[in-house]
Amino acid sequence: VTICFGGVVRDMMCQNDVRIGMDSYAFATGAGATTFVALRQLVLHGWQLPLGFRMSASAATVLYLRYLAWESKGEKVDEPDHLL
């Protein structure tokens, strides 16, 4: 929960605009976690998916969504919107 919503709490405490959607870290990490859990459920139902594949697919989901957010904004992903 902290990884997904830490940025939202930070934005609220700093009185910045809360970013929810494609450009938020919460969306990307939530999608990665969902990917991992969905693949784990497939393993529990008899599919043979190695742990390394499940971890890689989850990480790839997060990285791809962050890349899409970066491309759509035209700026660096880790560059802060507001400097204190």
C-alpha positions in Angstrom: 0.0 0.0 0.0 2.8 2.5 0.8 4.5 2.0 -2.6 1.2 2.5 -4.4 -0.2 5.4 -2.4 2.8 7.1 -0.9 2.9 9.6 -3.7 -0.7 10.4 -3.3 -0.3 11.1 0.4 2.8 13.2 -0.3 0.9 15.3 -2.9 -1.9 15.8 -0.4 0.4 16.8 2.4 2.4 19.2 0.2 -0.9 20.6 -1.2 0.1 19.6 -4.8 -2.4 18.3 -7.4 -3.0 14.7 -6.8 -2.1 12.7 -9.9 -4.3 9.7 -10.5 -4.2 7.9 -13.8 -1.5 7.0 -16.3 1.1 9.5 -14.9 0.9 8.3 -11.3 3.2 5.8 -9.7 0.2 4.3 -7.9 -1.4 3.2 -11.1 1.8 1.6 -12.5 2.7 -0.2 -9.2 -0.9 -1.3 -8.8 -1.0 -2.7 -12.3 2.3 -4.5 -11.6 0.9 -6.0 -8.4 -2.3 -7.1 -10.2 -0.2 -8.7 -12.9 1.8 -10.7 -10.3 -1.3 -11.8 -8.4 -3.1 -12.8 -11.6 -0.1 -14.9 -12.7 0.1 -16.5 -9.2 -3.6 -17.5 -9.5 -2.8 -19.2 -12.8 0.0 -21.2 -11.0 -2.5 -22.2 -8.3 -4.8 -23.5 -11.0 -2.1 -25.7 -12.5 -0.2 -23.5 -15.0 3.6 -24.0 -15.0 4.9 -20.4 -14.7 8.2 -20.0 -13.0 8.6 -17.4 -10.3 11.2 -15.5 -12.4 8.8 -15.1 -15.3 6.1 -13.8 -13.0 8.4 -11.3 -11.4 9.7 -10.2 -14.8 6.2 -9.8 -16.2 5.2 -7.7 -13.2 8.3 -5.5 -13.5 7.8 -5.1 -17.2 4.2 -4.0 -16.7 5.4 -1.3 -14.3 8.3 -0.1 -16.4 6.1 -0.1 -19.6 3.4 2.0 -17.9 6.0 4.5 -16.5 7.5 4.7 -20.0 4.1 5.5 -21.5 3.6 8.2 -18.9 7.0 9.6 -19.6 6.4 9.7 -23.4 3.0 11.3 -23.0 4.3 14.1 -20.8 7.5 14.7 -22.8 9.6 15.2 -19.6 11.7 13.0 -17.3 9.8 10.6 -15.1 11.7 11.3 -12.0 11.7 15.1 -12.4 9.6 16.8 -9.6 6.7 18.9 -10.7 7.1 21.4 -7.9 10.3 22.3 -6.1 9.9 23.2 -2.4 
